[in-house]
């Protein structure tokens, strides 16, 4: 453990959006370099940058109190395993969720890796730090009849024909194309293709090609035909009552109302329609790699967890495809 030393003056970055915590100027500048690298090189979204920044600030705020003075780059190199354990124990005492602590430690590790690669600080102790594994929490899929009924019935929630058409088109996109709610709401009018596929920009600004089912194309065309707000190609596709881009909270509220109307489970959220898209494709014999591409997952293991592949289906595929399974004893 690092011995306590004389308290040194702290500095807080003055720039807007900077990571604010008590530390020596060189450490604060290094943290800001890390943040710019995440933004410019890793192309992290604003929300991801904010989350990483909060995680780093929480760790260094703990460190300043733990050491008794604002830390510097040289202090990071002297950290021992017990110092990191003290940070984790403090979060546990506060009752913070395991998933939150796991994400925070992931952010801190990323910052330390950046500092080491830049030759600014190297801490060997962090390699031995374990963080609680976050619980696997994946929204449950709706049954096929439930999902289809929800898409067909959502328009009944509104007396305004264009809003009814808007909500039907939005759910058709979520369930028919497996989009995230943020991906759907970020679409502009010129993103709606004339053909049978559309380009979606997902996490990390990565683009993927998603086929459009005829029913989805019809739902989008019906909505655009009655939407009272005209706009150019760069105008938002889905708009609210005032003509501005639709707020996610409005979409979530409509799905809550839909749950009550159709007696759907509490797990029926906008994200559950994306999950249902993947699960129903897999159940229908869809290829896991193809589903990975459609969802925009970087890792196949993410898709496997997301779609909750059941053992019975894997066993069936194995018995049908593996040469050894065809041999008779």
DATA-V6894 format. One record per backbone hydrogen bond with DSSP energy under -0.5 kcal/mol. NH is the residue of the N-H (numbers start at 0). CO is the residue of the C=O. E is the energy in kcal/mol with one decimal. If there is no record, write none. Layout:
NH&CO&E ; NH&CO&E
This chain:
4&66&-0.6 ; 10&22&-1.7 ; 17&14&-1.6 ; 19&17&-0.6 ; 20&18&-0.6 ; 22&10&-0.5 ; 22&20&-0.5 ; 23&70&-2.7 ; 26&23&-0.6 ; 27&23&-2.0 ; 28&24&-2.5 ; 29&25&-1.9 ; 30&26&-2.3 ; 31&27&-2.0 ; 32&28&-2.1 ; 33&29&-2.1 ; 34&30&-2.0 ; 35&31&-2.4 ; 36&32&-2.3 ; 37&33&-2.4 ; 38&34&-2.0 ; 39&35&-3.2 ; 40&36&-2.3 ; 41&36&-1.8 ; 43&37&-2.5 ; 48&44&-2.6 ; 49&45&-2.5 ; 50&46&-2.1 ; 51&47&-2.6 ; 52&48&-2.5 ; 53&49&-2.3 ; 54&50&-2.2 ; 55&51&-2.5 ; 56&52&-2.5 ; 57&53&-2.4 ; 58&54&-1.9 ; 59&55&-2.4 ; 60&56&-2.3 ; 61&57&-1.9 ; 62&58&-2.2 ; 63&59&-2.3 ; 64&60&-1.7 ; 65&61&-3.0 ; 66&62&-2.8 ; 67&63&-1.7 ; 68&63&-0.7 ; 69&7&-0.6 ; 70&21&-0.6 ; 75&71&-1.1 ; 76&72&-1.1 ; 77&73&-0.7 ; 77&74&-0.7 ; 78&75&-1.0 ; 82&79&-1.0 ; 83&79&-1.3 ; 84&80&-2.3 ; 85&81&-1.8 ; 86&82&-1.5 ; 87&83&-2.2 ; 88&84&-2.8 ; 89&85&-2.0 ; 90&86&-1.7 ; 91&87&-2.0 ; 92&88&-2.3 ; 93&89&-1.4 ; 94&91&-1.3 ; 95&90&-2.0 ; 100&96&-2.1 ; 101&97&-2.8 ; 102&98&-2.0 ; 103&99&-2.3 ; 104&100&-2.6 ; 105&101&-1.8 ; 106&102&-2.1 ; 107&103&-2.5 ; 108&104&-2.6 ; 109&105&-2.0 ; 110&106&-2.1 ; 111&107&-2.5 ; 112&108&-2.6 ; 113&109&-2.0 ; 114&110&-2.4 ; 115&111&-2.2 ; 116&112&-2.4 ; 117&113&-1.9 ; 118&115&-1.3 ; 119&114&-2.8 ; 120&114&-1.0 ; 123&121&-0.5 ; 125&122&-0.5 ; 126&123&-1.1 ; 127&124&-1.7 ; 128&125&-1.4 ; 129&127&-0.5 ; 136&134&-0.8 ; 137&135&-0.6 ; 146&142&-2.7 ; 147&143&-2.4 ; 148&144&-2.4 ; 149&145&-2.4 ; 150&146&-2.1 ; 151&147&-2.0 ; 152&148&-2.1 ; 153&149&-1.7 ; 155&152&-2.0 ; 156&153&-1.7 ; 157&154&-1.3 ; 160&158&-0.7 ; 163&159&-2.4 ; 164&160&-2.2 ; 165&161&-2.1 ; 166&162&-2.6 ; 167&163&-1.9 ; 168&164&-2.3 ; 169&165&-2.4 ; 170&166&-2.2 ; 171&167&-2.0 ; 172&168&-1.9 ; 173&169&-2.2 ; 174&170&-2.7 ; 175&171&-2.6 ; 176&172&-1.8 ; 177&173&-0.8 ; 178&172&-1.0 ; 183&179&-2.2 ; 184&180&-2.4 ; 185&181&-1.1 ; 186&183&-1.2 ; 188&234&-2.6 ; 189&232&-2.6 ; 190&187&-1.7 ; 191&188&-1.3 ; 192&190&-0.7 ; 197&209&-2.6 ; 199&197&-0.5 ; 199&207&-2.9 ; 201&199&-0.7 ; 201&205&-3.5 ; 204&201&-1.5 ; 205&202&-1.4 ; 207&199&-2.1 ; 209&197&-2.8 ; 209&207&-0.5 ; 211&195&-3.2 ; 212&210&-0.6 ; 215&212&-0.5 ; 216&212&-2.3 ; 217&213&-2.4 ; 218&214&-2.0 ; 219&215&-2.4 ; 220&216&-2.4 ; 221&217&-2.7 ; 222&218&-1.9 ; 223&219&-2.6 ; 224&220&-1.8 ; 225&221&-0.9 ; 225&222&-0.8 ; 226&222&-1.5 ; 229&227&-0.8 ; 234&231&-1.7 ; 236&186&-2.6 ; 237&186&-0.5 ; 238&236&-0.6 ; 239&243&-2.8 ; 242&239&-1.8 ; 245&237&-2.7 ; 249&246&-1.1 ; 250&246&-1.3 ; 251&247&-2.5 ; 252&248&-2.1 ; 253&249&-2.2 ; 254&250&-1.8 ; 255&251&-1.9 ; 256&252&-2.2 ; 257&253&-2.1 ; 258&254&-2.4 ; 259&255&-1.8 ; 260&256&-2.2 ; 261&257&-2.6 ; 262&258&-1.1 ; 263&258&-1.9 ; 267&264&-2.0 ; 268&266&-1.4 ; 271&268&-0.6 ; 272&268&-0.8 ; 272&269&-0.9 ; 273&269&-0.8 ; 274&270&-2.0 ; 275&271&-2.5 ; 276&272&-2.1 ; 277&273&-1.8 ; 278&274&-2.6 ; 279&275&-2.8 ; 280&276&-1.7 ; 281&277&-2.3 ; 282&278&-2.4 ; 283&279&-1.5 ; 284&281&-1.8 ; 285&280&-2.9 ; 290&286&-2.3 ; 291&287&-2.2 ; 292&288&-1.9 ; 293&289&-2.3 ; 294&290&-2.3 ; 295&291&-1.3 ; 296&291&-1.9 ; 302&298&-1.1 ; 303&299&-2.2 ; 304&300&-2.0 ; 305&301&-2.5 ; 306&302&-2.3 ; 307&303&-0.6 ; 307&304&-0.7 ; 308&303&-1.2 ; 313&309&-1.9 ; 314&310&-2.6 ; 315&311&-2.0 ; 316&312&-2.6 ; 317&313&-2.5 ; 318&314&-2.6 ; 319&315&-1.8 ; 320&316&-2.1 ; 321&317&-2.9 ; 324&321&-0.6 ; 325&321&-0.7 ; 325&322&-1.1 ; 326&323&-1.1
